[in-house]
Amino acid sequence: MVFVSTIVVLFSCTKVPITGRKQLSLIPESQVMTMSFTSYREFLSKNPVVPATDSDAQMVKRVGQKVANAVTQFMKEKGLSKRLKGYKWEFNLVNDKTVNAWCMPGGKVVVYSGLLPITQDETSLAVVMGHEIAHAVARHGNERMSQGLAVQVGGLALAVAVSQKPKETQDVFLQSYGLSSSLGMLKYSRTHESEADKLGLVFMAIAGYDPQQSVGFWERMAKAGGGKAPELLSTHPSDETRIKDIKKFMPQALKYYKPGVAAGK
């Protein structure tokens, strides 16, 4: 039994692009995306989506597509295109004063209108979208869900867990993506947040956005909301450590930045 468990763990470990960190991934990404798409449609049906004709909505789609193109290019160059299998990119702006944004597995992205006064421009919006898309590409949600399944449903295979313990399985998915209390508010560990910062800087750089502008954005985020941190910072406050880590990684991100040249051009 121990031998079998060891084999499962060995063959269920993957590496996160760029950082190379090993992660537990027990769930087929295709199954995670199926649940993701269902939750995404449910969210859009219950929240006010800004019309596609709106200039801000167009900006969200424009920036999002550029970052998505960058991700696709990066993965192709690294021989990791399979990691994006099944992705169906979609970018929506919702009319909500919450300072937040998120990306679910499969490339389903939502930006809240409350974030735009802080981003102020396309480059800073690219900082956020690069960061959130990085969470999905790094499969942080799958990692959290794998850990949750092991604890809450006894390590059953997802297919078995869905049929035998549907409520428990759904709860694990909702908790893994922070959807159980407020749909769309992703809850990741500090390790995941730091990793998303690094991947996001690379993705925005390839997309043609200056990653150095990220420092100013995160400083504005730190000041937003007075003494209460915005939802986007609920698990990783934009403190001196974050800024320090971003600056430390900046030389690496700048290797991918070519002013005036964006992925897909």
N, C-alpha and C positions, 0 to 999 in steps of 0.2 A: 504493500500500500504506500509506504514511504517512497519507494522507488518510482511508482507511477506518479505520485504527486510531484516528485522532483522533475521528472520528464515533462510534465505539464507546465511547470513553472519555467523550465529552460526554454521550451518552445513557445512560450507565451510572452517572452521578454522581447521588446523592440527597443530601438534607439531613437531618441528625439533628434531631428535634423539640426545641424549647427552646433548644439551643445553636446551631443553624443551621449546624453544621460540615458541609462537603461530604465525602462518602465515596464510595469506589469500590464499586459493587455490580453485579457481572457475572453473578450467578447468580439465577435466579428464586427468590423466597422459598418458593414452593410446593415446589420440589425440595429445598430445604434442609430444610423441615419434614418431608418424607417420610423423609429420612434421620434426622432428629431423633426422630420418633416411633418408628422402628425401634430406635434406640439406647436410647431411654427404656424401652421395653418390655423390652429385654434387661437393662438395669440393674436394673429392678424384679424380674425373674425370678431375679437372682443376689444380691440384697441383702435383708436382713430388714426388710420394711415394717411399721411399727407399726400395729396394728389400728385401724380407724376409730372403734371404741368408746372408745379411749384418750383421756383429756382433753387431752393434749399434741397428739395427732394432730388432734383437733377444733379446737384453737387454731390450728394451722398452716393448716388448711383455712379457718377463719373469717377470719384475718388475710389470707391469700392472696386470698380472694374479694373482700374489701374493697378491696385494692390493685388487683385486676383490674378491679373496677367503676370505680375511679378512673381507670385507664388508658383504659378504654372511653369514659368520660365526657369526658376530656380530648381524646382523639382525635376524638371526634364534634364537640366544640365548635370544634376547629381545622380541621375538614374533612379529617381524616386517617384516617378509619375504614378506608379500604382497607389501611392499614398492618397492620391486625389480621385481615385476611382469612385464613381457614383456621385461626385460633387455636382450640384446644380446651383450655381451662384445666384443669389438674389439679395438685393439691397433695398431696404425700406426705411423711411423716416416716419416716426410716429409722433403725433402731437401730444407731448407729455413733458411737463416741466422737470421731471427727474433728470439729474445729470448722470446719464448712463448710456451704454451701448453694449452689444454682445453679438457673438457669432456662434451658432450651433453647428454640430457636425453636418457636413454636406454643403457648407457655404451659405447658410441662411443667416443674414446679417440684419440687425435692427439698430438704428441710431435714434435716440430720444431728442426731441427738439430742445430740451433744456440743456443739452451739451453744447450746442452751437455758440452761445454767447461766450463760452470759455475757449473753444477751439479757435474762433475768430476768423480762421482762414483755412484754405484747402490743405496746406501742409500739416497744420496741427490736427486736422480731421484725419489725415493719413496716419498720424501717430497713433490715434485711437483705433482706427480700423485695422492698421497693421498689427497692433497688439491683440485685438480681439480675434482676428482671423488666425493669428499665431496659436491661440488656445486650441482652436479647432484642428489646425494642421498638426499640432503637436499631440493631438488626441488626449489632452488632459482630462476631458470628460470621461472618456473610455477608461482611463486609468483610475479615476475616482470611482466610477461605477464598478469596475472589476474588484476594487477593494471593498466596496459596499456589498456587492453580491456575496463575496467570501464570508462576510460577517453576518449579513441578514438572511440569506437563503442557503447557508451552509455550503457554499461553493458549487451549487448545482450548475450544470451547463445552462446557458441562457434559454435555449429552446425548452428545456425541461422546467426551468423556473417559471417561464411564462405560462406554461400549461398547468403546472401544479400549484404555483403561488403567484398568480397574476397581479394581485394587489401589492404584494411585497416587492415584486420586480418593478412595477410602475413607480412605486415609492422610491426605490433606489435610483431610478432614472431621474425623477424629479428632484431628489435631494442632491444628486451628483451635479446637476446643472443649476441648482439654487432655485428651482421652479416651484417648490412645494409651498412657499409662503408668498412669493411675488414673482409671477412668471417673467422670466427674462433676466433675472438678477443672478448672474453666475457667481458661484462661490468656489474659489480656487485657493490652494495653499500658497504660501509665500514662495515656495520653490517654483510652482507653476507660474506665478506672477512675474518673477524675475526672469524665468525662461521666456515668457511671452514678450517681455520687454526687449530681450536680445533678438529674438526672431523677428519681432515687429520692426525693429530698426533696420534690419537687413532687407525686409520686404519693402518698406517704404523707400529705401535708398534705391533699390532696383526699379521701383515704380517712378523714379525721377524726382522724389521729394528729399530735401536736405534733412538728414537725420539729426543734425545739430540743433534744429529747431525744436526737437523733442524736449530739451531741457527747459526752455521757457514755458512750454505747455504744461509740463508736470509741476512747475513752480506755481503756475496759475491755478492748477487743480488743487494744490496744497492749501491755497488761500480761499478756495471756493467754499461757500457754506458756513463761513465763520468758524465756530468751534466744532461743528458737525461735519464729518467727512462725507463727500458725495458718495452715492451708491457704488460708483465705479471704483472707489478706493476702499470699499468696505472690508476687504481682506488684506490689502496691501497699501497702507498709507503712503502718500507721496512725501516721504520724509527725506532727511539728508542722506540716508543710506541708499535710497533708491536713486537719487540724483547722482550720487558718487559712483554707483555701479554702472549707471548709464554712461557717464563720462569715461569710465574705465574701458567700457566696451566700444566706445565711439570709434577709435582707430580701425577696429575690425569692420564696423558697419560702413565706414567711409570708403573702404576698398570697393564697395559695390555701387557707390554713388558717382554718377556721371551727369553733371548739370546739363539739363536740356534733353537728356536721353532717358526715355521711359521704356519699360518692358513692352514688347509687342510692336515697337516701332522699327 
